[in-house]
């Protein structure tokens, strides 16, 4: 892993028209409060969603965008045979998060996997009265999901998506992070009490937040605990040296040496804080 990023990338995978650089340990993100969904068919489906301006998941994806761009700056000479400057690379980069405007919110694009299609579900009030096959009652086809979403009353309609940040997808004149849709759950206010018990969505969302808490806070907490233990040990040693100096009857070499130890230790602490 290079020093500029916190995500690790694997070896480039080349096809006739594109290069895909996978993330070796993928990141899963839950995107809530989706108010707009557009689906475009192709070899795989391309889904465009819209969320509020201050959406937490969008902010996390922007951080990953920054890391992906930094990794491309560093690894361009290894991944490709070109001499693009950083400015040229920046011009080719398409951010995952498109901040359309504050009133319309944030737009995010993702793809589906042909081998592992996403789980698509709707709350009871949205699918009520629809004739669904046994398979569709558990996970809808993309066509059925889009039909039901499009015709549902838009008031209080919302959706939650779970996506994997799979890697960086390079085409001839552009590149961006590749988001792969894993599940999409649409509900209305009527389903608020029913939705958590359907399809394990509640547990998935809670598990995702548990993972986010662990990844963002636990390493910092552990470092803080180690730092606190070091400070407590240093504090005890300084106090011991000071008490030993006080116990001496003269201001001789031993007294001066103990005070010098205290001075050097405090100076080292100040220097270390300045470099944090």
NUTI-414869 format. One record per residue (C-alpha): residue number from 0; residue in one letter; x, y, z. Coordinates in steps of 0.25 Angstrom, whole numbers, always signed. Example, Ala and Ser with C-alpha at 12.3 -4.5 7.8 and 13.67 -1.06 7.14 Angstrom:
<recs>
     n   res       x       y       z
     0     A     +49     -18     +31
     1     S     +55      -4     +29
</recs>
This chain:
<recs>
     n   res       x       y       z
     0     X      +0      +0      +0
     1     X      +6     +13      -4
     2     X      +7     +24      +6
     3     X      -4     +34      +0
     4     X     -16     +24      +2
     5     X     -22     +16     +12
     6     X     -28      +6      +2
     7     X     -20      -5      -5
     8     X     -20      -8     -20
     9     X     -18     -21     -27
    10     X     -12     -23     -41
    11     X     -19     -17     -53
    12     X     -28     -26     -61
    13     X     -28     -22     -76
    14     X     -39     -24     -86
    15     X     -40     -19    -100
    16     X     -46      -6     -97
    17     X     -43      -4     -82
    18     X     -34      -6     -70
    19     X     -40     -10     -56
    20     X     -31      -8     -44
    21     X     -38     -16     -32
    22     X     -38     -12     -18
    23     X     -32     -24     -11
    24     X     -40     -22      +2
    25     X     -53     -16      -3
    26     X     -61      -5      +4
    27     X     -76      -7      +6
    28     X     -85      +6      +8
    29     X    -100      +7     +11
    30     X    -106     +19      +4
    31     X    -119     +23     +11
    32     X    -130     +34      +8
    33     X    -130     +31      -7
    34     X    -141     +39     -13
    35     X    -138     +37     -28
    36     X    -135     +25     -36
    37     X    -132     +24     -51
    38     X    -129     +10     -58
    39     X    -122      +9     -71
    40     X    -121      -5     -77
    41     X    -108     -11     -84
    42     X     -99     -23     -82
    43     X    -101     -19     -67
    44     X    -111      -9     -62
    45     X    -106      +5     -59
    46     X    -113     +12     -47
    47     X    -113     +26     -44
    48     X    -118     +31     -30
    49     X    -120     +44     -23
    50     X    -118     +46      -8
    51     X    -119     +59      +1
    52     X    -107     +69      +0
    53     X    -102     +65     +14
    54     X    -103     +50     +12
    55     X     -92     +43     +20
    56     X     -90     +32     +10
    57     X     -87     +42      -1
    58     X     -77     +49      +8
    59     X     -70     +35     +10
    60     X     -70     +32      -5
    61     X     -64     +46      -7
    62     X     -52     +42      +2
    63     X     -51     +29      -6
    64     X     -51     +37     -19
    65     X     -39     +46     -13
    66     X     -31     +33     -10
    67     X     -34     +27     -23
    68     X     -29     +39     -30
    69     X     -17     +40     -22
    70     X     -14     +25     -24
    71     X     -15     +28     -39
    72     X      -5     +39     -38
    73     X      +5     +30     -31
    74     X      +3     +17     -39
    75     X      +0     +23     -53
    76     X     +14     +19     -58
    77     X     +13      +5     -52
    78     X      -1      +2     -57
    79     X      +0      +9     -71
    80     X     +11     +13     -81
    81     X      +8     +27     -82
    82     X     +14     +40     -78
    83     X      +1     +48     -73
    84     X      +3     +59     -63
    85     X      -5     +60     -50
    86     X     -13     +71     -57
    87     X     -16     +62     -69
    88     X     -20     +51     -60
    89     X     -29     +60     -52
    90     X     -36     +64     -65
    91     X     -40     +50     -68
    92     X     -45     +46     -54
    93     X     -60     +46     -52
    94     X     -64     +47     -38
    95     X     -74     +36     -32
    96     X     -82     +47     -25
    97     X     -87     +58     -34
    98     X     -92     +70     -26
    99     X    -103     +75     -36
   100     X    -108     +86     -27
   101     X    -112     +88     -13
   102     X    -127     +87     -16
   103     X    -126     +75     -24
   104     X    -116     +68     -16
   105     X    -105     +58     -19
   106     X    -105     +49     -31
   107     X     -97     +35     -30
   108     X     -96     +25     -41
   109     X     -94     +10     -39
   110     X     -94      -3     -47
   111     X    -100     -17     -45
   112     X     -92     -30     -46
   113     X     -96     -40     -57
   114     X     -91     -52     -49
   115     X     -96     -47     -35
   116     X    -109     -38     -38
   117     X    -114     -29     -26
   118     X    -125     -33     -17
   119     X    -137     -24     -20
   120     X    -149     -22     -10
   121     X    -160     -13      -8
   122     X    -169     -10      +5
   123     X    -182     -17      +5
   124     X    -190      -4      +2
   125     X    -182      -2     -11
   126     X    -184     -16     -16
   127     X    -198     -18     -11
   128     X    -208     -22     -22
   129     X    -196     -26     -31
   130     X    -196     -40     -37
   131     X    -182     -45     -34
   132     X    -176     -58     -36
   133     X    -170     -66     -24
   134     X    -156     -62     -28
   135     X    -160     -48     -29
   136     X    -166     -48     -16
   137     X    -153     -50     -10
   138     X    -144     -42     -19
   139     X    -150     -34     -31
   140     X    -145     -34     -45
   141     X    -139     -20     -49
   142     X    -151     -18     -58
   143     X    -161     -21     -48
   144     X    -154     -12     -37
   145     X    -153      +0     -47
   146     X    -168      -2     -51
   147     X    -173      -2     -37
   148     X    -163      +9     -32
   149     X    -168     +18     -44
   150     X    -183     +16     -42
   151     X    -182     +17     -27
   152     X    -187     +30     -20
   153     X    -174     +39     -18
   154     X    -178     +45      -5
   155     X    -171     +38      +7
   156     X    -164     +29      -3
   157     X    -150     +25      +0
   158     X    -139     +15      -3
   159     X    -127      +9      +3
   160     X    -115      +3      -5
   161     X    -103      -5      -1
   162     X     -92      -4     -11
   163     X     -77     -10     -11
   164     X     -66      +0     -16
   165     X     -59     -10     -25
   166     X     -48      -3     -31
   167     X     -44      +8     -41
   168     X     -50      +6     -55
   169     X     -41     +12     -67
   170     X     -46     +15     -80
   171     X     -39     +22     -92
   172     X     -43     +36     -88
   173     X     -49     +35     -74
   174     X     -47     +27     -61
   175     X     -55     +26     -48
   176     X     -58     +17     -36
   177     X     -66      +5     -39
   178     X     -78      +4     -30
   179     X     -85     -10     -30
   180     X    -100     -10     -25
   181     X    -102     -22     -16
   182     X    -116     -19     -11
   183     X    -127      -8     -12
   184     X    -139      -7      -3
   185     X    -150      +3      -6
   186     X    -161      +6      +5
   187     X    -171     +17      +8
   188     X    -175     +23     +22
   189     X    -186     +12     +22
   190     X    -175      +1     +23
   191     X    -167      +8     +34
   192     X    -171      -2     +44
   193     X    -171     -14     +34
   194     X    -158     -12     +27
   195     X    -148     -16     +38
   196     X    -154     -30     +38
   197     X    -153     -32     +23
   198     X    -141     -38     +16
   199     X    -132     -35     +28
   200     X    -130     -20     +24
   201     X    -130     -15     +38
   202     X    -118     -25     +42
   203     X    -111     -21     +29
   204     X    -111      -6     +32
   205     X    -108      -8     +47
   206     X     -96     -17     +43
   207     X     -91      -7     +33
   208     X     -91      +4     +44
   209     X     -84      -5     +54
   210     X     -73      -8     +43
   211     X     -73      +7     +41
   212     X     -71     +10     +55
   213     X     -60      +0     +57
   214     X     -52      +4     +44
   215     X     -53     +19     +48
   216     X     -52     +20     +63
   217     X     -45      +7     +68
   218     X     -31      +9     +62
   219     X     -31     +23     +68
   220     X     -36     +18     +81
   221     X     -25      +8     +82
   222     X     -15     +18     +78
   223     X     -20     +27     +89
   224     X     -20     +16    +100
   225     X      -5     +13     +96
   226     X      -2     +28     +96
   227     X      -9     +30    +110
   228     X      -1     +18    +116
   229     X     +12     +24    +111
   230     X      +8     +37    +117
   231     X      +4     +31    +130
   232     X     +18     +24    +131
   233     X     +25     +36    +127
   234     X     +18     +45    +137
   235     X     +21     +34    +148
   236     X     +36     +34    +144
   237     X     +37     +50    +144
   238     X     +30     +51    +158
   239     X     +39     +40    +163
   240     X     +51     +48    +158
   241     X     +46     +61    +164
   242     X     +44     +54    +178
   243     X     +58     +48    +178
   244     X     +63     +62    +175
   245     X     +55     +68    +186
   246     X     +61     +57    +196
   247     X     +75     +62    +193
   248     X     +81     +72    +203
   249     X     +90     +79    +193
   250     X     +89     +84    +178
   251     X    +101     +75    +174
   252     X    +103     +67    +161
   253     X     +92     +57    +165
   254     X     +82     +68    +167
   255     X     +85     +74    +154
   256     X     +85     +61    +147
   257     X     +71     +58    +151
   258     X     +66     +72    +147
   259     X     +73     +70    +134
   260     X     +65     +57    +132
   261     X     +52     +64    +135
   262     X     +56     +76    +125
   263     X     +60     +66    +114
   264     X     +47     +58    +115
   265     X     +38     +70    +115
   266     X     +45     +76    +103
   267     X     +43     +62     +96
   268     X     +29     +62     +99
   269     X     +27     +76     +93
   270     X     +35     +72     +81
   271     X     +26     +60     +78
   272     X     +13     +68     +80
   273     X     +18     +78     +70
   274     X     +21     +67     +60
   275     X      +7     +61     +61
</recs>
